[in-house]
């Protein structure tokens, strides 16, 4: 059995007056939601997402069933609000959530917030963006390098929205001792290259310092959007002070 250590931070960035990101964390459940809709409706949507997750039964026999039910509940609440207020029709949110099961995570993902994994010093993207440019990459019609710079790279094809019936991706992610996970909104991933994210995630074992460094990097790149980072370290339950070799460097 492994244990977790985590750190979290959120920042409005340099160009937004409000922060429409919401973050949820507990001993076992971790999530980032990036709201959209303008006029503060994005903040309402992401807040609804984390409020629903706060009521999740983390001890359920089938965590994916619980997570799927949560995403449906979020969509229902958004639809109900949009029916009451015409201006809220475009309101929605991304959601990337990890539910800890002791040796692995149950992952729930929709939108373009991301989960990254650093294992043995190497960075991998755990989730797949539900964007137009990612679909073009998957179809072989656009190289990843071009997609990373495309002006429409944040155009979503799937999200939790009023009137939407899009399903989230649900899968398991096996965890190893020494793994470091990052859940972030696109305010980080849109402006900080993967190699720089990898460097910052491996530069210090201190999660709080890592979160601050990631947010600082996004703001140094212009801070065009809200920035939320949640860093999770997988450690042995019997020895929380243990660190993998790549973190001791």
C-alpha positions, 0 to 999 in steps of 0.5 A: 500500500502506498500513501500520497503527499500533495500540494495545490495552488491557483492564480488568476494569471496576469490578464484575467480579472477573475479566477474561473478555475476551481480545485478540489482535494482530499485524502483520496480525491483530487480534481481541477475544473476550468470554467468557461462561459464569461460574466463569471458563469465559468466560475459558477460552472467549475464551482458546481463541479467541485461541489458535486465531487465533494459529495462523491462516495470515495469508498464505492465498490466501482469508482468509475460508476461514481465518477460517471454519475458525478459528471452526469449530475454536474451536467444536469445542474448546469442545464437546470441553471441555463434553463433558468437564466438565458445568459448561462446557455454557454456555461460549462467546465472541464474536469480532470479528477484522480481518485486514489485506490491504494495502488492506482488512480481511477481517472475521470477526464473531460476537456483540456485540463491535463494530468501529467506523470513524472516517472523515473524523471520522464514526463508523460501526459496521462490524459488526452485533450478533447480539442479540435486540434488534438482530433486533427493530430489523432487523425494524422492531419496535424503534427503535434508541434503545430497543434501546440502553437495553433491559435485555436488549440483551446477550442473544445469538442467535449466538456461538461456543459448545459444541455450537453451529454458528452461522456468523460474518459474513465480509466485506471492509472497504475501508480508506482513509488516515486511517481509525481502527478500534476493536474493542471488547467490549460493556463499552465499547459498552453504557455509552458512547454512540456520540457519546462514542466518536466524540469520544474516537476523534477527540480525539487521534492517540495510540492509547495515549491513546485506548485509556486514554480509552475505558476510563476513560469506560466505568469512569466510566459504572459499569464494569459489565463487562470493557472491551477496546479495540483501536485501529488507524490506517491510515497511508501505508506510506512516511510513518508520521508522516503524519496526516489533517486531522481528527487534526491538529485 
